Amino acid sequence: MRTAGDWARLVAKGFAMGTADIVPGVSGGTIAFITGIYSELISTIAGLGPSTVADLFKLGIVETWKKYNLSFLTALVGGILTAVVLISNVVHSLQDTHPKELNGFFMGLVIASIPLIARSINKKKLTNLLMLAIGGAVAFYITSREPIAGMNSYWYLALTGAIAICAMILPGISGSFLLIILGTYSRITGAFDLRDETTEILSLDNLELTNIVVFASGVVLGLLLFTRGVKKILDLYYEQTLSVLVGFMIGALGVLWPWKKNLRVLFEHSDGRKEYLTENIAPYGETVEIAVVCGVALLGAVIVTGLDKLSRR
């Protein structure tokens, strides 16, 4: 039986997971593992399905709530959503004002995460090496192609929500990292941005509710359809799955390269923000700026390493 303090800590763990999922490079699943709730999270989500709705009519709200551990899920999701609303505002602001530094920080997170995940893989197995190569090749191919035309549509936004949520239950890969690769990261962080572009005043009226609802519907669909499958894959092919994820992270690092050149406008958001087709270029700018980008990349790497040391304790 959880006490009031236990519930408060659970909300705090949810907040940490939400923060991790907003920041590309750190997985919410990794935070769940570090804080000791990973098994309960997977079991609770995997237990949801059509039977939950049936039990709602058969057993009633109270008994169904207890049977499916929905208090746990509600507290955790409450913490996650709080982090998403608060942190998205900061990240979206930094995307506008310090894009190179932000990408450098993200890149440091991902680079430091790769060896931590790879250490769980037997590198002498040919199958694991093959899966790593496949993951890297697929990621490189996807990220080197021009984004598909549907990336500004609602169906594509829902699809990316379904794909990204799977990363929450996979230790290692970040849902936000997938959103960057899929081209909808800034659209989602922008949807949660509370700032008024003119007055800079924070207000809930600035939330883009349509985008949020569409994305959330994809998240729910992804949880219901893919969680059990992902759990079985992890149980049966743990090392091979991690190998694919490591390869994917390596192959997609180019997305986070801080120095880019805008080639042309892909599309324009309703608030006037533009998404560009870009290409990576050599570092440019003042020496101080380059040093700052490298410094925040190092900071990201230190944070991931610190989280790893905490989990090992």
BALOBA-1460 file (C-alpha; in Angstrom, 3 decimals):
// residues 313
<rec num="1" residu="m" x="0.000" y="0.000" z="0.000"/>
<rec num="2" residu="r" x="1.539" y="3.288" z="-1.076"/>
<rec num="3" residu="t" x="1.691" y="6.206" z="1.340"/>
<rec num="4" residu="a" x="1.197" y="9.883" z="0.462"/>
<rec num="5" residu="g" x="4.973" y="10.206" z="0.274"/>
<rec num="6" residu="d" x="5.171" y="7.247" z="-2.119"/>
<rec num="7" residu="w" x="2.623" y="8.875" z="-4.429"/>
<rec num="8" residu="a" x="4.516" y="12.178" z="-4.338"/>
<rec num="9" residu="r" x="7.733" y="10.373" z="-5.263"/>
<rec num="10" residu="l" x="5.914" y="8.571" z="-8.071"/>
<rec num="11" residu="v" x="4.744" y="11.900" z="-9.525"/>
<rec num="12" residu="a" x="8.338" y="13.162" z="-9.245"/>
<rec num="13" residu="k" x="9.567" y="10.087" z="-11.131"/>
<rec num="14" residu="g" x="6.963" y="10.789" z="-13.799"/>
<rec num="15" residu="f" x="8.250" y="14.368" z="-14.018"/>
<rec num="16" residu="a" x="11.788" y="13.041" z="-14.516"/>
<rec num="17" residu="m" x="10.546" y="10.689" z="-17.242"/>
<rec num="18" residu="g" x="8.677" y="13.504" z="-18.976"/>
<rec num="19" residu="t" x="11.758" y="15.701" z="-18.880"/>
<rec num="20" residu="a" x="13.847" y="12.901" z="-20.363"/>
<rec num="21" residu="d" x="11.353" y="12.310" z="-23.159"/>
<rec num="22" residu="i" x="11.328" y="16.003" z="-24.087"/>
<rec num="23" residu="v" x="15.133" y="16.097" z="-24.316"/>
<rec num="24" residu="p" x="16.410" y="14.010" z="-27.263"/>
<rec num="25" residu="g" x="19.058" y="11.491" z="-26.213"/>
<rec num="26" residu="v" x="17.711" y="10.280" z="-22.864"/>
<rec num="27" residu="s" x="14.947" y="7.686" z="-22.760"/>
<rec num="28" residu="g" x="12.020" y="7.887" z="-20.375"/>
<rec num="29" residu="g" x="12.332" y="4.102" z="-20.160"/>
<rec num="30" residu="t" x="15.883" y="4.524" z="-18.876"/>
<rec num="31" residu="i" x="14.665" y="6.883" z="-16.134"/>
<rec num="32" residu="a" x="11.936" y="4.388" z="-15.210"/>
<rec num="33" residu="f" x="14.599" y="1.690" z="-14.912"/>
<rec num="34" residu="i" x="16.883" y="3.881" z="-12.814"/>
<rec num="35" residu="t" x="14.063" y="4.837" z="-10.416"/>
<rec num="36" residu="g" x="12.859" y="1.259" z="-9.966"/>
<rec num="37" residu="i" x="9.424" y="1.419" z="-11.631"/>
<rec num="38" residu="y" x="10.235" y="-0.067" z="-15.041"/>
<rec num="39" residu="s" x="8.740" y="-3.521" z="-14.400"/>
<rec num="40" residu="e" x="5.531" y="-2.104" z="-12.917"/>
<rec num="41" residu="l" x="5.223" y="0.367" z="-15.791"/>
<rec num="42" residu="i" x="5.571" y="-2.312" z="-18.466"/>
<rec num="43" residu="s" x="3.217" y="-4.721" z="-16.685"/>
<rec num="44" residu="t" x="0.577" y="-2.035" z="-16.144"/>
<rec num="45" residu="i" x="0.596" y="-0.775" z="-19.735"/>
<rec num="46" residu="a" x="0.714" y="-4.291" z="-21.214"/>
<rec num="47" residu="g" x="-2.308" y="-5.232" z="-19.077"/>
<rec num="48" residu="l" x="-4.513" y="-2.603" z="-20.715"/>
<rec num="49" residu="g" x="-6.715" y="-3.530" z="-23.649"/>
<rec num="50" residu="p" x="-10.290" y="-4.363" z="-24.702"/>
<rec num="51" residu="s" x="-10.730" y="-6.357" z="-21.476"/>
<rec num="52" residu="t" x="-10.270" y="-3.119" z="-19.527"/>
<rec num="53" residu="v" x="-13.371" y="-1.627" z="-21.152"/>
<rec num="54" residu="a" x="-15.305" y="-4.871" z="-20.615"/>
<rec num="55" residu="d" x="-14.371" y="-4.939" z="-16.924"/>
<rec num="56" residu="l" x="-15.454" y="-1.315" z="-16.593"/>
<rec num="57" residu="f" x="-19.058" y="-2.407" z="-17.284"/>
<rec num="58" residu="k" x="-18.730" y="-5.720" z="-15.488"/>
<rec num="59" residu="l" x="-16.872" y="-4.737" z="-12.293"/>
<rec num="60" residu="g" x="-17.493" y="-1.001" z="-12.101"/>
<rec num="61" residu="i" x="-15.114" y="1.934" z="-12.042"/>
<rec num="62" residu="v" x="-13.605" y="1.348" z="-8.579"/>
<rec num="63" residu="e" x="-12.750" y="-2.336" z="-9.028"/>
<rec num="64" residu="t" x="-11.483" y="-1.831" z="-12.578"/>
<rec num="65" residu="w" x="-9.322" y="1.045" z="-11.355"/>
<rec num="66" residu="k" x="-7.752" y="-1.228" z="-8.723"/>
<rec num="67" residu="k" x="-7.425" y="-4.276" z="-10.987"/>
<rec num="68" residu="y" x="-5.483" y="-2.439" z="-13.690"/>
<rec num="69" residu="n" x="-3.334" y="-0.362" z="-11.313"/>
<rec num="70" residu="l" x="-4.654" y="2.884" z="-12.797"/>
<rec num="71" residu="s" x="-3.726" y="4.969" z="-9.745"/>
<rec num="72" residu="f" x="-0.080" y="4.198" z="-10.490"/>
<rec num="73" residu="l" x="-0.511" y="5.124" z="-14.138"/>
<rec num="74" residu="t" x="-2.448" y="8.311" z="-13.339"/>
<rec num="75" residu="a" x="0.188" y="9.596" z="-10.912"/>
<rec num="76" residu="l" x="2.987" y="8.803" z="-13.344"/>
<rec num="77" residu="v" x="1.234" y="10.356" z="-16.338"/>
<rec num="78" residu="g" x="0.417" y="13.440" z="-14.249"/>
<rec num="79" residu="g" x="4.120" y="13.966" z="-13.576"/>
<rec num="80" residu="i" x="5.016" y="13.316" z="-17.214"/>
<rec num="81" residu="l" x="2.450" y="15.804" z="-18.550"/>
<rec num="82" residu="t" x="3.564" y="18.460" z="-16.069"/>
<rec num="83" residu="a" x="7.126" y="18.117" z="-17.312"/>
<rec num="84" residu="v" x="6.023" y="18.168" z="-20.953"/>
<rec num="85" residu="v" x="4.120" y="21.446" z="-20.509"/>
<rec num="86" residu="l" x="6.890" y="23.159" z="-18.533"/>
<rec num="87" residu="i" x="10.002" y="21.844" z="-20.298"/>
<rec num="88" residu="s" x="8.573" y="22.102" z="-23.830"/>
<rec num="89" residu="n" x="8.222" y="25.835" z="-23.305"/>
<rec num="90" residu="v" x="11.927" y="26.151" z="-22.461"/>
<rec num="91" residu="v" x="13.133" y="23.857" z="-25.246"/>
<rec num="92" residu="h" x="11.007" y="25.554" z="-27.880"/>
<rec num="93" residu="s" x="12.352" y="28.947" z="-26.813"/>
<rec num="94" residu="l" x="15.932" y="27.672" z="-27.054"/>
<rec num="95" residu="q" x="15.208" y="26.287" z="-30.526"/>
<rec num="96" residu="d" x="14.508" y="29.840" z="-31.638"/>
<rec num="97" residu="t" x="17.293" y="31.624" z="-29.765"/>
<rec num="98" residu="h" x="20.165" y="29.097" z="-29.430"/>
<rec num="99" residu="p" x="19.660" y="26.295" z="-31.987"/>
<rec num="100" residu="k" x="23.362" y="25.374" z="-32.302"/>
<rec num="101" residu="e" x="23.875" y="25.128" z="-28.551"/>
<rec num="102" residu="l" x="20.678" y="23.102" z="-28.102"/>
<rec num="103" residu="n" x="21.640" y="20.640" z="-30.839"/>
<rec num="104" residu="g" x="25.117" y="20.378" z="-29.350"/>
<rec num="105" residu="f" x="23.618" y="19.481" z="-25.971"/>
<rec num="106" residu="f" x="21.347" y="16.867" z="-27.569"/>
<rec num="107" residu="m" x="24.271" y="15.407" z="-29.512"/>
<rec num="108" residu="g" x="26.326" y="15.055" z="-26.334"/>
<rec num="109" residu="l" x="23.452" y="13.183" z="-24.704"/>
<rec num="110" residu="v" x="23.146" y="10.715" z="-27.573"/>
<rec num="111" residu="i" x="26.878" y="10.109" z="-28.057"/>
<rec num="112" residu="a" x="27.339" y="9.383" z="-24.345"/>
<rec num="113" residu="s" x="24.312" y="7.052" z="-24.354"/>
<rec num="114" residu="i" x="25.616" y="4.839" z="-27.170"/>
<rec num="115" residu="p" x="28.434" y="3.038" z="-25.271"/>
<rec num="116" residu="l" x="26.240" y="2.670" z="-22.184"/>
<rec num="117" residu="i" x="23.645" y="0.737" z="-24.157"/>
<rec num="118" residu="a" x="26.216" y="-1.109" z="-26.267"/>
<rec num="119" residu="r" x="27.885" y="-2.629" z="-23.203"/>
<rec num="120" residu="s" x="24.832" y="-4.893" z="-22.761"/>
<rec num="121" residu="i" x="25.459" y="-6.395" z="-26.201"/>
<rec num="122" residu="n" x="27.744" y="-9.352" z="-26.896"/>
<rec num="123" residu="k" x="29.854" y="-7.832" z="-29.632"/>
<rec num="124" residu="k" x="31.272" y="-11.198" z="-30.654"/>
<rec num="125" residu="k" x="27.894" y="-12.396" z="-31.941"/>
<rec num="126" residu="l" x="27.583" y="-11.977" z="-35.683"/>
<rec num="127" residu="t" x="23.797" y="-11.550" z="-35.354"/>
<rec num="128" residu="n" x="24.192" y="-8.557" z="-33.042"/>
<rec num="129" residu="l" x="26.720" y="-6.904" z="-35.347"/>
<rec num="130" residu="l" x="24.425" y="-7.486" z="-38.307"/>
<rec num="131" residu="m" x="21.468" y="-5.938" z="-36.463"/>
<rec num="132" residu="l" x="23.627" y="-2.961" z="-35.478"/>
<rec num="133" residu="a" x="24.648" y="-2.437" z="-39.107"/>
<rec num="134" residu="i" x="21.033" y="-2.710" z="-40.280"/>
<rec num="135" residu="g" x="19.879" y="-0.185" z="-37.672"/>
<rec num="136" residu="g" x="22.609" y="2.234" z="-38.681"/>
<rec num="137" residu="a" x="21.915" y="1.856" z="-42.400"/>
<rec num="138" residu="v" x="18.161" y="2.356" z="-41.975"/>
<rec num="139" residu="a" x="18.642" y="5.450" z="-39.807"/>
<rec num="140" residu="f" x="21.175" y="6.961" z="-42.198"/>
<rec num="141" residu="y" x="18.878" y="6.333" z="-45.171"/>
<rec num="142" residu="i" x="15.830" y="7.837" z="-43.448"/>
<rec num="143" residu="t" x="17.640" y="10.924" z="-42.204"/>
<rec num="144" residu="s" x="19.404" y="11.583" z="-45.507"/>
<rec num="145" residu="r" x="16.152" y="11.590" z="-47.466"/>
<rec num="146" residu="e" x="13.907" y="14.598" z="-47.920"/>
<rec num="147" residu="p" x="11.006" y="14.435" z="-45.419"/>
<rec num="148" residu="i" x="7.779" y="13.110" z="-46.881"/>
<rec num="149" residu="a" x="5.096" y="15.548" z="-47.929"/>
<rec num="150" residu="g" x="2.657" y="14.372" z="-45.279"/>
<rec num="151" residu="m" x="4.797" y="15.473" z="-42.345"/>
<rec num="152" residu="n" x="2.662" y="18.583" z="-41.824"/>
<rec num="153" residu="s" x="-0.620" y="16.635" z="-41.837"/>
<rec num="154" residu="y" x="-2.577" y="15.436" z="-38.815"/>
<rec num="155" residu="w" x="-2.407" y="11.753" z="-39.743"/>
<rec num="156" residu="y" x="1.384" y="11.952" z="-39.836"/>
<rec num="157" residu="l" x="1.454" y="13.739" z="-36.477"/>
<rec num="158" residu="a" x="-0.645" y="10.948" z="-34.923"/>
<rec num="159" residu="l" x="1.600" y="8.310" z="-36.509"/>
<rec num="160" residu="t" x="4.749" y="9.878" z="-35.060"/>
<rec num="161" residu="g" x="3.069" y="9.922" z="-31.640"/>
<rec num="162" residu="a" x="2.393" y="6.187" z="-31.912"/>
<rec num="163" residu="i" x="6.000" y="5.520" z="-32.946"/>
<rec num="164" residu="a" x="7.623" y="7.807" z="-30.385"/>
<rec num="165" residu="i" x="5.705" y="6.408" z="-27.401"/>
<rec num="166" residu="c" x="7.295" y="3.025" z="-28.006"/>
<rec num="167" residu="a" x="10.636" y="4.642" z="-27.133"/>
<rec num="168" residu="m" x="9.343" y="5.298" z="-23.601"/>
<rec num="169" residu="i" x="9.286" y="1.560" z="-22.927"/>
<rec num="170" residu="l" x="12.613" y="0.878" z="-24.637"/>
<rec num="171" residu="p" x="15.689" y="1.600" z="-22.488"/>
<rec num="172" residu="g" x="18.145" y="3.601" z="-24.503"/>
<rec num="173" residu="i" x="16.372" y="5.352" z="-27.361"/>
<rec num="174" residu="s" x="14.607" y="8.673" z="-26.827"/>
<rec num="175" residu="g" x="11.113" y="9.384" z="-28.131"/>
<rec num="176" residu="s" x="12.119" y="12.989" z="-28.806"/>
<rec num="177" residu="f" x="15.088" y="11.767" z="-30.821"/>
<rec num="178" residu="l" x="12.668" y="9.809" z="-33.012"/>
<rec num="179" residu="l" x="10.462" y="12.895" z="-33.379"/>
<rec num="180" residu="i" x="13.458" y="14.903" z="-34.602"/>
<rec num="181" residu="i" x="14.227" y="12.207" z="-37.169"/>
<rec num="182" residu="l" x="10.560" y="12.051" z="-38.214"/>
<rec num="183" residu="g" x="10.394" y="15.838" z="-38.501"/>
<rec num="184" residu="t" x="7.693" y="16.674" z="-35.930"/>
<rec num="185" residu="y" x="9.738" y="17.577" z="-32.832"/>
<rec num="186" residu="s" x="9.475" y="21.361" z="-33.200"/>
<rec num="187" residu="r" x="5.781" y="21.039" z="-34.060"/>
<rec num="188" residu="i" x="5.090" y="19.244" z="-30.778"/>
<rec num="189" residu="t" x="7.252" y="21.464" z="-28.574"/>
<rec num="190" residu="g" x="5.636" y="24.452" z="-30.278"/>
<rec num="191" residu="a" x="2.167" y="23.090" z="-29.475"/>
<rec num="192" residu="f" x="3.030" y="23.188" z="-25.768"/>
<rec num="193" residu="d" x="4.715" y="26.601" z="-25.916"/>
<rec num="194" residu="l" x="2.836" y="28.910" z="-23.537"/>
<rec num="195" residu="r" x="4.540" y="32.093" z="-24.747"/>
<rec num="196" residu="d" x="2.739" y="34.706" z="-26.767"/>
<rec num="197" residu="e" x="5.075" y="35.493" z="-29.689"/>
<rec num="198" residu="t" x="4.350" y="39.223" z="-29.395"/>
<rec num="199" residu="t" x="4.109" y="39.894" z="-25.662"/>
<rec num="200" residu="e" x="6.146" y="36.905" z="-24.377"/>
<rec num="201" residu="i" x="3.419" y="36.443" z="-21.726"/>
<rec num="202" residu="l" x="2.759" y="32.859" z="-20.631"/>
<rec num="203" residu="s" x="-0.843" y="31.701" z="-21.019"/>
<rec num="204" residu="l" x="-2.661" y="28.392" z="-21.399"/>
<rec num="205" residu="d" x="-4.578" y="30.014" z="-24.260"/>
<rec num="206" residu="n" x="-1.420" y="29.662" z="-26.371"/>
<rec num="207" residu="l" x="-1.568" y="25.854" z="-26.335"/>
<rec num="208" residu="e" x="-2.234" y="24.376" z="-29.785"/>
<rec num="209" residu="l" x="-4.921" y="21.997" z="-28.581"/>
<rec num="210" residu="t" x="-5.656" y="20.409" z="-31.967"/>
<rec num="211" residu="n" x="-2.049" y="19.320" z="-32.454"/>
<rec num="212" residu="i" x="-1.862" y="18.133" z="-28.848"/>
<rec num="213" residu="v" x="-5.055" y="16.053" z="-29.097"/>
<rec num="214" residu="v" x="-4.029" y="14.498" z="-32.430"/>
<rec num="215" residu="f" x="-0.562" y="13.640" z="-31.118"/>
<rec num="216" residu="a" x="-2.011" y="12.274" z="-27.852"/>
<rec num="217" residu="s" x="-4.427" y="10.046" z="-29.779"/>
<rec num="218" residu="g" x="-1.443" y="8.560" z="-31.608"/>
<rec num="219" residu="v" x="0.333" y="8.044" z="-28.284"/>
<rec num="220" residu="v" x="-2.649" y="6.170" z="-26.815"/>
<rec num="221" residu="l" x="-3.016" y="4.077" z="-29.977"/>
<rec num="222" residu="g" x="0.682" y="3.227" z="-29.896"/>
<rec num="223" residu="l" x="0.497" y="2.182" z="-26.257"/>
<rec num="224" residu="l" x="-2.493" y="-0.088" z="-26.824"/>
<rec num="225" residu="l" x="-1.227" y="-1.665" z="-30.058"/>
<rec num="226" residu="f" x="2.523" y="-1.939" z="-29.617"/>
<rec num="227" residu="t" x="3.347" y="-2.283" z="-25.905"/>
<rec num="228" residu="r" x="2.718" y="-5.996" z="-25.660"/>
<rec num="229" residu="g" x="4.606" y="-6.627" z="-28.885"/>
<rec num="230" residu="v" x="7.580" y="-4.552" z="-27.774"/>
<rec num="231" residu="k" x="7.637" y="-6.355" z="-24.428"/>
<rec num="232" residu="k" x="7.692" y="-9.749" z="-26.152"/>
<rec num="233" residu="i" x="10.434" y="-8.655" z="-28.541"/>
<rec num="234" residu="l" x="12.552" y="-7.445" z="-25.630"/>
<rec num="235" residu="d" x="11.968" y="-10.709" z="-23.767"/>
<rec num="236" residu="l" x="12.866" y="-12.891" z="-26.763"/>
<rec num="237" residu="y" x="15.470" y="-10.808" z="-28.612"/>
<rec num="238" residu="y" x="16.927" y="-8.435" z="-26.039"/>
<rec num="239" residu="e" x="20.476" y="-8.114" z="-27.415"/>
<rec num="240" residu="q" x="19.361" y="-7.981" z="-31.027"/>
<rec num="241" residu="t" x="16.851" y="-5.236" z="-30.196"/>
<rec num="242" residu="l" x="19.487" y="-3.183" z="-28.385"/>
<rec num="243" residu="s" x="21.859" y="-3.717" z="-31.320"/>
<rec num="244" residu="v" x="19.307" y="-2.242" z="-33.729"/>
<rec num="245" residu="l" x="18.727" y="0.711" z="-31.384"/>
<rec num="246" residu="v" x="22.452" y="1.424" z="-31.038"/>
<rec num="247" residu="g" x="22.870" y="1.276" z="-34.809"/>
<rec num="248" residu="f" x="19.881" y="3.557" z="-35.220"/>
<rec num="249" residu="m" x="21.335" y="6.126" z="-32.832"/>
<rec num="250" residu="i" x="24.712" y="6.084" z="-34.596"/>
<rec num="251" residu="g" x="23.210" y="6.311" z="-38.066"/>
<rec num="252" residu="a" x="20.956" y="9.227" z="-37.139"/>
<rec num="253" residu="l" x="23.541" y="11.410" z="-35.370"/>
<rec num="254" residu="g" x="23.720" y="13.691" z="-38.387"/>
<rec num="255" residu="v" x="20.260" y="15.018" z="-37.527"/>
<rec num="256" residu="l" x="21.692" y="16.609" z="-34.385"/>
<rec num="257" residu="w" x="24.768" y="18.187" z="-35.990"/>
<rec num="258" residu="p" x="24.678" y="21.824" z="-34.745"/>
<rec num="259" residu="w" x="25.869" y="23.576" z="-37.913"/>
<rec num="260" residu="k" x="23.376" y="23.463" z="-40.757"/>
<rec num="261" residu="k" x="22.510" y="25.383" z="-43.895"/>
<rec num="262" residu="n" x="18.892" y="26.056" z="-44.863"/>
<rec num="263" residu="l" x="18.250" y="24.958" z="-48.436"/>
<rec num="264" residu="r" x="14.564" y="25.730" z="-48.857"/>
<rec num="265" residu="v" x="11.303" y="25.958" z="-46.921"/>
<rec num="266" residu="l" x="9.485" y="22.637" z="-46.539"/>
<rec num="267" residu="f" x="6.320" y="24.067" z="-45.003"/>
<rec num="268" residu="e" x="5.063" y="26.808" z="-42.697"/>
<rec num="269" residu="h" x="3.208" y="26.284" z="-39.404"/>
<rec num="270" residu="s" x="-0.019" y="28.112" z="-38.608"/>
<rec num="271" residu="d" x="1.865" y="30.483" z="-36.300"/>
<rec num="272" residu="g" x="4.347" y="31.446" z="-39.018"/>
<rec num="273" residu="r" x="7.201" y="29.169" z="-37.967"/>
<rec num="274" residu="k" x="8.998" y="27.641" z="-40.950"/>
<rec num="275" residu="e" x="10.524" y="24.198" z="-41.340"/>
<rec num="276" residu="y" x="13.517" y="24.006" z="-43.680"/>
<rec num="277" residu="l" x="15.254" y="21.324" z="-45.657"/>
<rec num="278" residu="t" x="18.814" y="21.534" z="-44.345"/>
<rec num="279" residu="e" x="22.269" y="20.126" z="-44.942"/>
<rec num="280" residu="n" x="25.149" y="19.756" z="-42.513"/>
<rec num="281" residu="i" x="28.116" y="22.065" z="-42.986"/>
<rec num="282" residu="a" x="31.485" y="22.647" z="-41.305"/>
<rec num="283" residu="p" x="31.504" y="24.611" z="-38.020"/>
<rec num="284" residu="y" x="31.338" y="28.335" z="-38.529"/>
<rec num="285" residu="g" x="31.064" y="31.451" z="-36.377"/>
<rec num="286" residu="e" x="33.174" y="32.916" z="-33.611"/>
<rec num="287" residu="t" x="35.610" y="30.743" z="-31.697"/>
<rec num="288" residu="v" x="33.711" y="31.483" z="-28.486"/>
<rec num="289" residu="e" x="30.462" y="30.202" z="-29.992"/>
<rec num="290" residu="i" x="32.100" y="26.968" z="-31.172"/>
<rec num="291" residu="a" x="33.624" y="26.506" z="-27.716"/>
<rec num="292" residu="v" x="30.205" y="27.022" z="-26.093"/>
<rec num="293" residu="v" x="28.591" y="24.423" z="-28.378"/>
<rec num="294" residu="c" x="31.328" y="21.923" z="-27.526"/>
<rec num="295" residu="g" x="30.932" y="22.780" z="-23.840"/>
<rec num="296" residu="v" x="27.185" y="22.118" z="-23.743"/>
<rec num="297" residu="a" x="27.777" y="18.875" z="-25.687"/>
<rec num="298" residu="l" x="30.198" y="17.842" z="-22.949"/>
<rec num="299" residu="l" x="27.606" y="18.829" z="-20.334"/>
<rec num="300" residu="g" x="25.072" y="16.542" z="-21.999"/>
<rec num="301" residu="a" x="27.557" y="13.680" z="-21.939"/>
<rec num="302" residu="v" x="28.308" y="14.295" z="-18.249"/>
<rec num="303" residu="i" x="24.587" y="14.215" z="-17.381"/>
<rec num="304" residu="v" x="24.080" y="10.856" z="-19.108"/>
<rec num="305" residu="t" x="27.192" y="9.433" z="-17.445"/>
<rec num="306" residu="g" x="25.960" y="10.659" z="-14.065"/>
<rec num="307" residu="l" x="22.561" y="9.034" z="-14.571"/>
<rec num="308" residu="d" x="24.322" y="5.790" z="-15.462"/>
<rec num="309" residu="k" x="26.438" y="5.877" z="-12.325"/>
<rec num="310" residu="l" x="23.281" y="6.489" z="-10.282"/>
<rec num="311" residu="s" x="21.556" y="3.477" z="-11.852"/>
<rec num="312" residu="r" x="24.579" y="1.234" z="-11.219"/>
<rec num="313" residu="r" x="24.515" y="2.149" z="-7.538"/>
